[in-house]
Amino acid sequence: MADSDQTDVPLQGASAETPRGAVAWFARSPVAAYVLLALVFLGGLLASGLIPVETFPDYDPGVIRVSVPYPGATPTEVEEDIVKRIEESLVGEIGISRFISSSRHELAVVEAEIDDYADPVDVINNVRTAVERIEDFPPGNADQPEVARVEVTRNALTLAISSDVLGAYELRQAAESLRDSLLLLPGVAIVDLFGTRDQEVQVEVSEETLRGYGLTVQDLVRVIRTTSVNITGGELRTDAGEIIMSTLAKRGYADEFSDVVVIARPDGSLVRLGDIAELKDGLLEQHVKTTLDGVPTVLLQVQVVAGTSPQEASSLVRGFMADWEPPAGTRLQVWEDESWTVSDSIDLVIENAIYGLVLVFLTLILVFDLRIGVWVAIGVPVVFVGSLILFPVFGLSINVITLFAFFILIALVVDDSIVIAESIATARSEGLGKVDASIVGTRRVLSPLVMAGLTTVAAFATLLPLGGVIGQMFSTIPIVVGIVMLLSLLDAFFVLPGHLARGTGARNWPLSVLQDRLRASTEGSIEARIVRLISWSVRRPVWPPVIVAATLILAAGVLFLGWVPWSPSLSMADDQTVQADLSMPVDSPAQGVAAATDRIVAAAQELDRELGGDIVDGTVVVTGRHVPLANYAGNPPDLYTASLASVQLRLNRDAERAVTKEEFRLRWRAKLTDLPLEFPTRRSRPTGAVSYALLHRDEDVVRDAAAWLRQEWSGDSGVASVDDSLGPGNRRLEVVLNAAGHAAGLTPAIVATQLRDAFYGAEAQRLQRGREEVLVMVRYPGERRGSYAELLNERISLPGSRGQVPLSTVAEIRETRSQAHRLRIDGRTAAVVTANLDAEAALGGDVAGRTENVLVPRLKARYEGLDVRKHGGSRDMERLSNTLLVSVPIALLVIYCLVASFLRSFIQPVLVLAGIPVAFVGAVAGHWVLGYELTITSLFGLIAVSGVVVNDTILLMYRYNAIRAEFTDLPEIAAISAATQQRARAILLTSFTAVVGLLPILFAGGEAIQFLIPLVVSLTFGLIFAGVGLVFLLPSVLMIVELVKARLQASRPAVAAEA
């Protein structure tokens, strides 16, 4: 169309009497609508290049961790010497909600949880200062305390360098060289080595050699410390200038220590360290080993700087790998790549969104004309793409949570556009011209749509005050909701009327025939069924609420009976890996752990063959620790124990395998039921568990209470297994001096120090080798430290002389067993008992409810002074519930005030919420029919449906009030019927169109977006039930209100007459 046609020639309906305003201006100026649409869309596309793309947004667990390694110490020693002293220093610190202390073999960890509204920087500074103020701390042989905030780190990539030729030390050297090269790449921030041991310089000397030279381990330590040094000798001031004097004699590698002089005899002969000891560069004596498909491996975890997307990081590192020449005998490959998850998720969402948009478009052109269908369909992606303009302003990224928010809002965006389109179409049917119809139709629904948008934002604002990790994760959703709703109203009020004010409607054959038939069929169905249903509802107003109440009770029963399980966690998209964590008894031999990991790997390989051999792409086995998965709790402290192991399987991409990751995990677990295994996932907390912490000053009381709770839970049919934190620890040999030892002048400190030096080793020095701190350790050779007989024969040097006596003559050795993990909460001894639920036997709420209402009171009555607290996921949900108990009523009050002010009624705002129970019934029914568990995402879908319900209800109420105001003599029953009938088509069309648009993702098979499925189930079935329920329930509720009002008004004259 020529420009002159749009600017010079007056449009139909443009007269002096035409109302003015932004809506009218855009309706008369379609070019402005086109320009605004293009600006919004192009602006969003340009902004997308500035927005980080990641799997999940950054979040802070809100925990400060104080960790102190204490080599060789038992959990009891760790608790007494370190943990209790740190706790005492933290008592009364402002900003700490509670602290949890963990004492394990060789490691003390105290975690302080930050109050939700405290300044984390101030709190960590206070904690650091408090720890530094502790006098004579840490004890000898313990490392310096490290105070840091717990972080959730996500690796952009994990590389694996493998070799079956190089030894463990040489392979680590190759990995370090690779790390140094990777750190030179722009955008790479951190590269951590995982699954290998740290370096150390080993000085091994036999007892016989030491005795022959009259030396002790401490003598060698002193020689190394005084010989391997760098000392500045000051300045020599000469006439020629100042000259700096220094001694640079610090060694760096094992062979450099060989010339250290140990003994200098009077005859000038020298005994050097290399003459009496074996010196070698090696790795710490830890049971840590990693293999990839059976080949020794070191993993390199690559993290990138903020603002670098996973795709950019992947491209950068892979480009480096293409040019990097690996050392001879090694192989480098990518083990994990976060860009796979991100691209799979986003690609699947976009692909299914396109399919859904096509279906929406086809539906709209059949219901309306082609022009309306096109512009309504175009408006949906424009709104979401255009919202990206404001993402940088609010510091948002494109991630799973923002995509999640977009899906929540699909139905609301479609609803706004369809309401406008339907109103304009209705205005045209009344004989108005295209421009006038666009203006009048838009203005008819402008105020109720604005009010509906405000109530939607208010509803989602309940997420803002949520504390903890869940609050941080979902705090972006209200922001996204506000942005999208603003652009949706902008499109509906300004852009859409301008588009629909011009054009012929494109009703050409055969489309016109289909449109006419569908319209006739729709109107016939409305007349034949919907109008009849409305008429029945207003004539028998009591029955619809009774029917809805019955279905609501039925839905609650389905939940109560566990037919629809409840899962309060949010699963991450981790479709590439499946992991099994093995936790054997702490005193298990290395051969037993290795045999167990072999069984786990063999079971995975057998299952892979059963399923066609196209499932598993690689297997990593890590012994000595568990592989940490990125989850909401933050990175766990480094814990090395020979009894731990992880088997991680990398699966083929989703499209290349025949079974889902979850199905593979369950079948893998079924083959290994006799092993102590956990199958961790990237969730907020374990979902199928109820956990409690028991606190008391008396350790025996805690142990007895934990045993009682274990026994009670073990008899519950809904509990699959029960775990606690009171497992036995390592065997311990306690050395106690006898009378002969005391008579010889020995003390426990002297004996303990000599035994530690000989069997564990004495730290002589710490070296800085590149980025690593390397220990120089002096000890006996390995073959001299491996048997009980060697301990008994160990010779103890007597104080004040060169004499030595066997240990067995001066001390008794008793075998005991310590607790593997000593837990304290808020300074009191604690134990955590966890019931792992059997999802097939009972609903988690049954076990949790019985525990809270029956078992906990009995526990407190049985053990005086016992403090019982929810722990882990149970505590998270309790905190979430407590916050929502405050925020939800406030949001409802705000919504009530907004709607009451708009509708000018105190009763009608309550009726606005009448359709929400129907949507809830639909959501539960959908989960039951399709076999999905109810999750947090399901609840968000229900909130989104509630937004649509509120939109439609406000519009219906608004129309009802308008009819009553225009036709004052019209009976209430007629007004209600007329308003409902006029809004029925728009309500049903909104529900149907949104459901059609969501169908592709509902039946999408991609695992990367499976977390969205419960959301879509709630949306689709909630919309279906709510669409029918509104035209069924709301007329009857309105009729009941009007009947009550009429009776009250009728009773007033009677009361007045009697008076």
N, C-alpha and C positions, 0 to 999 in steps of 0.2 A: 504494500500500500504506500502511495506517495506521501511525502511529508506534509504537503499542502492539504491532503485529506484529513490529517490529524490536527493541524494547527489553524487553518484558515476557515474551514467549514465547521459550523457549529454541530456538535454531536447531538444525537437524539436525546431529548430530555434535558438539554442544557439551556435553561431559561433563567430569567431574572429571579424567578421564585425558587430556583433550585437551592437547597441549603448549601452553605459553605462549610469549609473545614478540610482537614487533611484527607479524610476518606473521600470526600467529593472531589478534591483536587486530583488525587491519584486516579479516581475513576474516570475523570475527564481527560487525563493525560497519560495514556497508556505507555508512551515513550518513557516517562519517568518511572513507571513500574518496571519496564524492561531494564532500564539503567540500574535501578536499585537492585533488581534480581541479579544482574550481571556483577555489580560491585560486591554484593554479599558473597556470591559464589567464588569469584576470582580472588577476593580478599581471603576467603577461607583456604583456597588452594595455595596462595602465597604464604599464608601463615603456617600451613602444614610443614613447610620446609624449615621453619624455625622452631618447631615443637619436637622435643625428644620423644623417641619411640622406644618403649621398654615393655617388659612383661608386666611388672607391677610398679606402682609409685613408691617413692622412698617413704620409709616409715621408721620410727624410733621405738624400740621396745620399752624405753623409759627405765632402764636398769643400769646402775653403775656397778662394775665388777672389780673387786680387789682380789687379786690372785697372787699367791706366794708359793712357788715350788719349794719343796723341802725334801731334797734327795735322801732316800733311804729311810724316811720316817714312817711310822705306822699311823693309821687314822687317829688313834688315841693321842699320840705325841703331837700330831698336827693340831688337834682340837685344843689341847692344853697350852701349847707353846705359842700358837699363832692365832687361831680363830677367836678364842675368848678375849684375847687382848685387843683384837680389832673391834670386836663387838662392844667392849667397854668404851672404846674411843668414839664410837658412833652413837651411843645412847644420848638422846636429846637433840640430835642434829635436826635442824629445821629443813623441811622439804623431803623427808624420807618417810614413806608410808609404812614400810616394814623392811626387814632385812632377813635373808635366808643364808645360812652358813652351811658349807659342805666340807667335811674333812674326809679325805680319801688318802690312799697310799701315795705319799710323796707330793701331795697337792692340797693346799688350802684355798678355798674360794668363798668369799663373802659377797653376796649380791644385794645391793640396796635399791629398792624400788622407789622411783621418784614420784612424788605427788603429782596429780594431773595438772595442777595449776601452779606448780613451782618452777622456778627458772633452772633448767638443767645445768647451765654453766655455773651458777652459784653453788648448786648442790655438789657438783663434782669437785669444785675448788674446796668446798668445806670438807668433803670426804678426804681429799688428798692431804689437806692440812691436818686433819684429825689423825690420819695414819702416820704422818711425819712426826707428830708430837709424841708418839709412843716412845718411851725411853728403853734403851737396850733392846732394840727391835730392828730387824728380825733376829732370831737366835742363830748361833753359829751353825754353819753348814747349810743354812737356808738362803735362798736367793732374795734379792731386794723385792719388795712388794711392787706390783704393777697395778695402777689405778686407771681404769678406762671405762668409757661408756660402751655398753654392749651394742654392737652394730649388726645389722642384717646386710651381709655382703652377698651380692649375686655375681657370679662369674660370667663374664661375657663369653668366654671360651674356656675349655679345659683341654690342654694338649697332653699327649702321652708320648714320652720318649722311652723306647724299649730296647733291650739287648739281651741276648742269651750268650753273649761272648764276654762282655765286660763284667767285672766284679761290682759289688754294691757301691764301693767307694768311687770307682772310676765312672760308674753310671751317674752317680750324684754330681761328679765333676762336670760331666757332659751336660747335665740338666742345669747346673749353675751357669755354665757358659751360654746356654740357650737363653736363660733368664736375663742375663746381662744384655744380650742382643735385643730381646723383646722390649726391655725397658727403654731402649733408645728410640723406639717407634713413637711418633706423635700420637697422643691420645691414650697411650697405655700408662696407667697409674701404678698398679701393683701387680707383681707376679709372685705367687706363693708356690713353694714346692710342697707337695703333699704325697704321703705314702712312703716317705723315706726318713732316715734318721739324720740327726745333726752330726756335724763333724767333731772329732776330738783327737788330740795327740795322746797316744797311749804309751806310757812308760811302765813296762812290766819287768819286775825283778823278783827273783825267788827268795824265800825265807832263808835258804841255806846260803845264798850269796850275801845277803845282808848280814847274817850272823858271822860269816867268814871275814867280812871287812869291819865288823863291829858297828854297823850302821842300822838305822831304822828308816821307815818310810818317811817320817817327818824330817829326818836329816836330808834326804833327797829333795823334799819339798823346799826346805830352806835354801839349799844350794841353787835350785832352779830359780827361786824368787830373787836371790841376790845376784845371780849371774845374768839371767835373761832380762835386761832392763835397758831402758833409755833414760838417761839422766842428764840434765843440763847443769854444767859446772859453773855457770855464771859468765862474767865477762872479764877479759884480760885487757886492761887499759894501758896501751903503749903509746909511744910518741907517734907511731904510724897510724894510730886509731884503735878502736875497740874491736877485740876479737872474741867471738863467742866460743866457749869451751863446752864440749858435750861428750857423753859416752853413749854410743848407739850400738848396743849389744843385744837387743831384744830379738829372740828367735821367732820364726814364723812357722816352720815345718819341722817334722820329726827329725830328719837327718841333720838339721842345724843344731839340735841339742846334743848330738853325740860327742862334741868336744868340750862340753861343760865339765870342768874339773871338780871331782867329788872329794878326792884326797890328794894332798900334796905332801909327800914324805920328806923328811930332812935330807935324804940323799939326792933330792931333786927329781925322783921318779913321780909320775902322776898317774892317778886312777881317774879315768874319765867316765862319764855317764854311759857312753856307748860301749865301754868295756864290761860293764856289769849288768846292763839292762837292755832289753829289746825295745827299740823305738820304732814306732810306725804311725803313720797317719791313717786313721780309721774312722769309724762311726760309733755313736753312742751305743752302749750295750742295752738296747731295747728290742723287744720282739715285734718289730714293725717291718712289714714286707708287703710289697704290692706287685701283682702280676696282671698282665693283660693277655688273655687267652693263653695263660700258662707261661708267658715270657716275663722276666723281671722288668719292672716299669717304674718310672717316676712320673707323677702327674704334675703339670704346671697349670695353676689356676690364674687366669688372666682377668684383671679388673681394669676398667677404663675410667677416664676422668668424666666428671659430670657433663652432661650434654652430648656425649658420644653415644649414638644409637648402637644396638647390637649388630645391625646390618653393617654399619660403618666399621665397627671393631672386627667383625668377621672378615670383611673384605681386606682390611689392613693386614691382619695377621696371616690370612691365607696368601696374600701377595708376598709377604715376607717368607713364608714357608716354601713358596715356589722357587725362590732364589737361594735359600739357605742350604748349605751343604752339610748334612749330618756327619758326625764322626764315624769312622769305620766301625762296622758291626752294630750300628744303632739304626733305629727306625723311628720317624716322627709322624704322628697322625693326630687328627682332631678327635677327641673323645666325646666332648659335649659342646654344643654351640647354641647359645640362647637365641640367636637369630632364627633358628629352626622353629622354636616355639612361637616367637613373635610373628614371624611371617606366616606360619600355619594358622595361627589364631586370626590375624587380621585378614589374610586372604580368604579364609572360610567365611568370616563375617561379611566381608564385602561381596563375595560370590553369592551367598544366600540372601543378602540384602537386595542384590540386583534381581534375583529370582522373585523375591517377595514384591519388589517394586513393580515388576512386570505384571504380576498377578493383580496387584492393586490397580494398576493402570487399566488392565482388561476389565476388571470389575466396574471401575468408574465410568468407562466409556459405554458400558452396557446400561448402566443406571442413568447416567447423565448423557450429554452429548460429547462428542470427541474433544471439543475445545476445553470443556470443564475437566474432563478426565485427564487430559494432557497437563494442564496447569496445576491441578491438585497433585498429580503424581510427581511433577517436577519440583513442586514446593517442598516435598519431604526431604530429598537429598540436599536441596539448597539450604534448608534450615540447619541440618546437621553439619554440613561442610562449612557453612557460614559461621557456626558457633566457634569454629577453631580460631577465628579472629581474636577472640577474647581469652583464649587459653594462655598465651604468654603473659597477659596482664595479671592473671591469677596464679601463675606459676604451675599450670597444669601440663601434663604430658599425655600422649596417646598411649594408653595401656589397657589392660584387661578391665580395670575398674571404670574408666571413662567409656569404653565400649559397652560395658555392662549398663552404665547410666543411659547411653543412647537407646539401648533396647528397652529399658524401662519406659522411655518417653515416646516410643514409636506410636503406640495407640493414642497418646494424647495429641501428638502433632497431627496425625491423620484425623482425629476427632475435630480439632479446630478447623482444619481445611474443609472437611465435609459439612460441618455445621454452617460455615459461611456459604459454601456452594449450594447446599440445600435451601438455605434462606434466600439466596439470590434467585434460584430456580423457582421458589414459591412466589417471590415478588414478580417474576416474569409471567407466571401463570395467572397473576391477577391483572395482567394487561399493561404493566409498566414497560417502558422501553428499556433497552439494554443498560444504558448508563444509569437511568433512574432506578432500575431494579438492583443494580450493583450497589448504589448508594443506600437505598432504602433497606435492601436485604442485609447489608453489612451492619447498618446502624441498629437494626432490630436486635441483633445478637451481640453487639459490641460489648455493652456493659456486663452481661452475664458471662461472656467468655473471659473478660478481664478479671472478673471476680473469681471465676473457676481457676484461672492461672494463679492468682494470689493464694487461693486455698491449697493448690497443689504444692506451691513453694513452701507454704507454712507446714504442710504435712511432712515434707522431706526435711525441713529444718530440725525435726526431732533428732536427726543424726548428728547435728553439730556439737551438742554437749557430751556426746559419748566419749568416755575416756579409754585409755589403754590402746592396744594395737588395733582392735576392731574399729574404734572411733577414728583413729588416724586413717585407716584404710578407706572408710566410707565417708570421711568428711568432705571428699571431693564431689560426692554425688549431689548434695544440695546446691553446690556452686554450678555444676553442669546443668542441673534442673532449671535453675534461675536463668542461665544463659539461653538454653534451648527454648524455654517457654517465652522469653522475651522475643527471640527471633521468630518463633512460631506465630505469635500474635502480630508481629510486624508483617510477616508474609500474608497472614490471613486478612488483616485490615487494610493494608496499603497495596501490596503487590497483586494479590489474587483479584480484588475488585477491578483493578486496572486491566488485567488480562481478560476478565469475563465481560467487560463493558463493550468490547468490540468483537467482530467476527460473526459468522453466520451460524455457527454451531456444528457445521460439517455433518449434517444428517443425510448422507448419501446412501444409496442402496449398495450392499445388503445390510449395512450397519443400522440404518433407520428401521428396517423390519425387525431386527433383533431387539433394538431398543424399545420399539413399540410393544412387541410381545412381552418382553421382560417387565416393562412398566405396567402393562395390563395385568400380567400375572402377579406382580407385587401388589398392585392396588387391589386386585381381587382377593389375594391372600389376606391383606390387611382388613378388607371389608368382611371377608368370610370368617376369618379366624381371630385376628387381633382385635377388631372392633367388638366381636362377640365376647372375647375374653375380657376386654375392658368393661363391657356392659355387665358381665357376670360379676366382675370384681367390685363394681360400685353398688350393685344391687345386693350383694352378699358380702359386705365389707369385712366380716369377722373371719371368713374362711381363708383368704390369702395369708394373713399373718399366722394363722394356725398352721397352715401347710408349710410356710417358710420356717416357723419354729420347729416343726417336726423334722424337716430336712436338716436344720442346723444341729439338732440333737443327734441325728443319725451321723452327720459328719464328725461331730465331737466323739461319738462312739467309735467310729472308724479309727480315729487317732488314738483314743484310749486303749483300744484293743490291739494296737500295733499293726493294723493292716496297712497303714501308711507310716513307715518309720520316720522318726525325727532325727536329723543330723545337724547339729548347730555349727558346723565348721564350714569354711570356704576352701574348696580345693583349688590348688593352682594348676595351671596347664603344664604338665610335665610328661608329655606323652612319649618321651624318648627313653626314659630309664625306669626300671623296676629294681627295687633294692630289698635285700634281706639282711637284717642285722642279727648277728649271733652273739649271745651273752652266756658263755659257759660259766660254771662255778670258778671262783677266782683262783683256786689252786689246781685247776685243770692243767695237765701237761701240754706242752706245745704240740706233741704228736696227736693228742685228742682233738685239739682245736683244728689242726690241719685235716684230720680225718673228717670232721664235721663239715668243714668248708668244701672238701671234695664231694661229700654227699649232696650238698646244696647245689653245687655246680652240675653234678651228674643228673640231679632231678630236673634242673632247668633244661639241660641238653635232651633228656628223654622226652620232656614235655614238648620241646621244640620239634623233635622228630614226629611225635604223635600228631602235631598240628600242621605238618607238611614241610617243616624245615625252613620256613621263610619268616620266622618271628625274631629270633635272637641274632643280632649283628655282632656282638662282642661281649666279653665277660671280664670285668675287673674284680679281683679279689684283694682285699686289704686286711691283713691280720695285725693285731696290736691296738686297733682303735676302730671306731665306726666312722663311716663317711658322712659328714654332716650335710643335710639337705637344707636348702634355703627355705626357711619358714618364718612365721611371724614372731617366734620366740627369740630370734637372734641366734648368733653363732655360739655353740656351746664351748666351754673351756676345753683346752687340749687335754685329753685324758688318754694315757697310754697304759694299756693293761693287756697282758699276754692272752687273757681269756676272751678278748673281744675280737670280732671280725665282721667284715661287711662283704657281701657279694652283690655287685651292681651289674645289671644287665642293660645293655643298650639295645633297644628294639629297633627294628626297621621302621621306616616312616609309616604313618598311618595308612596310606594308600597301598602299601606294599605287603601288608599282612592281613590275615583273615580273621583275627580275633582282637578284641580290645585289650588295652593294657590291664584294666581291672579284672577282666576275665582270666587273663594269663596269671595275674598275681594270685587270684583265688585258687586256681588249679595248681599253681606252684606250691602254695601254702598247704594244700590238701595232701601233697606228697611228703610233707616234712613235719607232720603234727607232733612227732616225738622229740623234736629239737627245740631248745629255748630260743625262739626266733621272734622278731618283730619285723613287720613290713612297713616301714615308714613312708609317708607320702608328704607332699608339700601342702600341708594344711596348717590352720591356725593352732589347733590342739588335736590330740586324739579324740575321735568323735564318740566311739562306742565305749565310754568309760565314765565311772563315777569315782571321784577321788576326794579323800579327806585327809587333813593333817591333824595329828594328835599331839598336843603339847602339854608338858608337865615338867616340874623341876626334878622329879625322880625318874631316872632312866628305867628302873624296873617297872614302874607304873605304866610308862609309855609302851614298854615291850608287852606287858600283860594285856593292856587295852587293845593294842594292835592285833594280838593273837585272838582276842575275843571277837573283834570285828571281822577278822579273816574267817573265823569259824561260822559266824552268822551269815556272811555273804556266801560262803561255800555251799550252804544249804539252800540257797535261793535258785530257783529254776531259771531265772533270767540272767544269771551270772555264769559266764563261760570259765573264767579263771580269776584268781585274786593275786595281786602282787603287792609287795611292800618294800620299804627301803632298809629293812633290817637283816639283809642277807649276811651270812658269815663271810669273813675275810680270809686273808692268807694265814697259813700256819705261821706261828711266831715262836722263835726260840728266845726265851727270857734268861739272861745271864745274871746270876745272883752270887755275890762273893760269899765264900764260906769263911770259917774262922781262920784258916791258913792264909787266905788272901788278905784279910784284915791285918793279921800278924806281920805279913810281908810288907805292909805299908801301902798296899794297893787301895785305890778308890774306884767306885763305879765309873767315874769320868775317865780315869786312866785306862781301864780295861775297855770301855766302850769305844774310846778314841782309837786305840790300837787295833781293835777288831774292825772298826769301820775303815781305817786306812788300808788294812790288808785285804779285806774281802770286797768292800764297795769301792774303795779308792779314795785318795786324798787329792783335793784340787790344789794344784801347784800354781796355776796361772790361768788367766783368760787372755786370749789373743783376738785381735780384730783382723780377720782374714776376709778382705773384700766386704761383703754385706753381712757376713756371718760372724758371730762370736764363738770362738773355738776354745774348749776347755783343754788344759793339759792335766791329765790324770795319772797318778802314780799308784800302782797296786800290784798284787801278785798276778802271775800268769793265770789264764783261764782254767787250765787243768788243775791248778792248786786251790780253786775256789768252788769246786763243784760237788763236794761230799761232806757228810756229817763227820766222818773220821778226820778229815783235814782240820775241821774246826776244833775238835777235841785235842788234836796234837799241836795246835797253834801255840807258839811260845810267847809268853807275855814278859816284856822287859820290866824288871823291878826298878822302882824309883831310887835314884841316888847311887846306882851301881850299874855295871854292865851285865849283871846276872839275868838269866831268863829261866822261866819255869813253864811247864805245860799248862794250858788253860784248865784242864781237867783237875789239876791239883789245887787250884786256888778259887775255883768257882763251880757252882752247880748250874746245869742247863735244864730248864723246864720248857716243855712244849705247850703252848697255848694257842688260841685262835682269837683274833680280834674281829670286830665288826668291820665289814668292808666299807661301809658308808655311814658316817656319823653326821646326822642332820640336826640343825638347830634353827629355830624360827623365832625372831625377836628375842634372842638371848636365852631361850629355853630348849631343852632337849625335845626333839620332835621325831615323829615317824609319819611317813606318807603311805596310806593304804589305798589301793586302787582296785576297783571291781571292773573287770573287762566284760562288757555285756554280750550276751548271746542274742544277736539281732533277730534270730528266727524264733526264739523262745518267748521273749517279752520285750515290751517297749522300755527304753531307757528311763522314761519318766516314772514307771512303776517302781523300779529299783531305787531311783533317786528319791521319790516321794516317801517310800517306806523307810529309807535310811534317815531322811531328815525328820520325819514325824514319829518314828518308832525307835530306831536303833540309837540315834544320837541322844535323845533323852535318857535312854537306858544306860548308855555309856557314861554320861555325866553323873547319873545317880550311883552307878557302880563304883566309879573311881573319883573320889572327891578331889576337886581342884583341877580336873582334866579339862583342857580347852580343846574343843573340837571345831575345826574350821574347814570350809570347802577349799579345795586346792586345785590347781591346774585349770583344766577346761571348766570344771564345775564352778570355780571361783570367778572365772571370766564371765560366765553366763549370769552369775548372781550379780556381779557389778553392772553388767549390761542391763539386766532387768531392773535393778534399783534406779539406774539413771532414766530408763524409759518410763518408769512409774512417775517420774517428775516431768520429763519433757513431753510425753504424749498428752497428759491432761492440759499442759500449757498450750500445746499446739491446737488441741481441740477447742480450748477456750478462745484462742485467736480466730480459728475458723468460724466458730459460732458467732463471735462479735462481727466479723466481716460479713457473713451471710445475713445475720440479723439486721445489720445496718442497710444492706442492699435490698433485702426483701421486705424490710420494715415490718418484721414479725418476730415474736419471741418463740413461736412454736415451729414455724416452717424450717428454721435451720436444723432442728432436731430431725425432721423428716428427711433432710438432705442425706443423712447417713443411713437411711432405711435400706438402700440397695446393697450396702457393703456386706451384710451377712449372706446375701444370695451369691455374691461373688466369692465369698469364702467357701461356701458349699461347692461351688463349681471348681475352685482350685483343688480342694480335697478330692473331689470326684475324679478330676483329671489325673492327679498323682496316683490314685488307686487304680484307675482303668489302665494307665500306661505303665504302671509298676515302678514309679520313681519315688524316692524318699523325699520328705519335706525338708528343705534346707533354708539357710538364710536367704539365698537367692529367690526361693519360692515366696518368702515374705515380702521381698521387694517387688516381685511381680504382683502380689496382692495389693500393695500400696499403689502401684501404677493403675491397676484396675479400679481401685477406689477413686483415683483421680478422674478417670473416665466417668465413673458412676456419678460422682459429685458434679462434674460438668453437665451431664445429661439431666440430672435432677434439678440443678439450678435453672437450666433453660426451661424445663417443664414447669417448675414453680413460677418462673418469671412469666411464662406464657399464660398460665392459669390466672395469675394476678391481673395480667393485662386484660384478659377476657372478662374477669369479674368487674374490673374498673370500667370497661367499655359498655358492658351489658349488665347493668346493675339489677335488672329484674330477672336475669337468667338464673334458674335454680342451680344449686351447688352441684347436683349430680350431672346436670347437662354441661356445666362449665368444666368439671373434672374430665368428663368423657371427651369433650371437644379438645381440651388442651392435650390430653394424652394421645388422642388420635392424630392431632396435628404434629406431635413430636415423635410418634411411633416410628415413622419411616426413617427419620434421621437417626434415632437411637439404634434401630436394627441395622441400618446401613453402616453406621460407625462400627458396631460390633463385628458385623460380617466382613467389612473391608479390612479391619485390623487383624482379624483371625486369618483371613486369606493371605495377608502379607507376612504373617508369622509362620505359616505352614512349612515353608522350605527349611527353616532352621529347626523347627520342631522335629522333622524327620531327617535332619542332616546326620550323617554317620561320623563326622570328624571328631576325634577325641579332643582336639585342641579347644573346642567350644562346648564341650559337654557340660561345663559349669553353668552355661546359659540355659540349658534345657529345662531345669525346674522353674526358672523364671518364665520361660515361654509357655510352659504347661499352665502355670498360674494365670498368665495373661490370656491365653486362648480360651481355656475352659471358664475362667472367671468372666470373660467378656460374653461368652455364649450364654451362661446362666444369668448374668446381670442384664443382658439385653432383653431377654424374655421376662426376667423377674421384675424389671422396672415397670413395664407396661402391665404387669400382673399385680404387683404388690403396692406400688405407690398410689394408684387410684383408690384402692381400698383404705389405705392409711389416711389419705387426705379426706376421704368420705367419713371415716370414723372421727377425725378431728372436727370436721364441720358439724357432724351430728352432736358431738359433745358440746361444742360451742352453742349450737341451737338450743339444746336442752338447758344449758346454763342461763342463756339469755331469757328463755321462757320461764325459768324458775324465779328470776328476779322480780317481775311484776307481781307474781303470786305472793312472794315474801313481803313485798312492799304493801300489797293490799291487806294482808293479815296484820301488818304493823299499824 
